[in-house]
Amino acid sequence: MSFADNPYKQMLTDGRKSLRPEDIKTYGVRRFLDEQAPRRGPLQLPKLHFTEEENRIMDEILAEERLPTHESEVSED
C-alpha cells in the first residue's frame, strides 16, 4: 500500500506519532481528485482570445524576463 493510499500506515512505519499538515493535505487532495475524476471527465478549458495589444504586452514582458538582470548571469566571452 502506498503513502497516497494510507498516510496513517506510513506515519506508523516512519515511527511518528502524528501526521504532518502537508501529509493530510496531499492525501485529501488526492482522494478528492480520484473521486471526482470519473464523474466530471477531463478538465475543459475555455478558448482564450487576446487582443493584439494584449499579445504585444505579453511579448514585451516575456522578452524582459529573458534578459539577464544580475551581473552573475552575464557571461563574458
C-alpha positions as CSV (number, residue, x, y, z in Angstrom):
1,M,0.0,0.0,0.0
2,S,1.4,3.3,-1.0
3,F,1.5,6.5,1.1
4,A,-1.2,8.0,-1.1
5,D,-3.5,5.1,-0.2
6,N,-3.0,5.3,3.6
7,P,-0.8,8.1,5.2
8,Y,-1.6,6.7,8.7
9,K,0.2,3.4,7.9
10,Q,3.2,5.4,6.5
11,M,3.3,7.5,9.6
12,L,3.5,4.4,11.9
13,T,6.2,2.9,9.6
14,D,8.3,6.1,10.0
15,G,7.9,5.9,13.8
16,R,5.9,9.2,14.0
17,K,3.0,9.8,16.4
18,S,1.1,12.3,14.3
19,L,0.6,13.3,10.7
20,R,2.1,16.5,9.2
21,P,-0.3,19.0,7.8
22,E,1.2,18.6,4.3
23,D,0.6,14.8,4.5
24,I,-3.0,15.4,5.4
25,K,-3.5,17.9,2.6
26,T,-1.8,15.7,0.0
27,Y,-3.9,12.7,1.0
28,G,-7.1,14.8,1.0
29,V,-6.5,16.4,-2.4
30,R,-5.6,13.1,-4.0
31,R,-8.7,11.4,-2.6
32,F,-10.9,14.3,-3.8
33,L,-9.4,14.2,-7.3
34,D,-9.7,10.4,-7.5
35,E,-13.3,10.6,-6.5
36,Q,-14.2,13.5,-8.9
37,A,-12.3,12.5,-12.0
38,P,-14.7,9.7,-13.1
39,R,-17.7,11.9,-12.6
40,R,-16.5,15.0,-14.4
41,G,-14.3,13.7,-17.1
42,P,-11.3,15.6,-18.4
43,L,-10.9,19.3,-17.5
44,Q,-12.4,21.5,-20.2
45,L,-10.6,24.9,-20.5
46,P,-12.3,27.7,-22.4
47,K,-10.7,29.1,-25.5
48,L,-8.8,32.3,-24.7
49,H,-8.7,35.1,-27.1
50,F,-6.4,38.1,-26.6
51,T,-6.3,41.4,-28.5
52,E,-3.3,42.4,-30.5
53,E,-2.4,44.9,-27.7
54,E,-2.5,42.2,-25.1
55,N,-0.3,40.0,-27.2
56,R,2.2,42.8,-27.7
57,I,2.3,43.5,-23.9
58,M,2.8,39.8,-23.1
59,D,5.6,39.5,-25.7
60,E,7.4,42.5,-24.2
61,I,7.1,41.1,-20.6
62,L,8.4,37.7,-21.8
63,A,11.3,39.4,-23.6
64,E,12.2,41.4,-20.5
65,E,12.2,38.2,-18.4
66,R,14.7,36.6,-20.7
67,L,17.2,39.4,-20.3
68,P,19.9,38.9,-17.7
69,T,19.3,41.2,-14.7
70,H,22.3,40.3,-12.5
71,E,26.0,40.5,-13.2
72,S,26.4,36.8,-12.4
73,E,24.0,36.0,-15.3
74,V,26.0,37.9,-17.9
75,S,28.6,35.7,-19.5
76,E,31.8,37.4,-20.8
77,D,33.1,35.6,-24.0
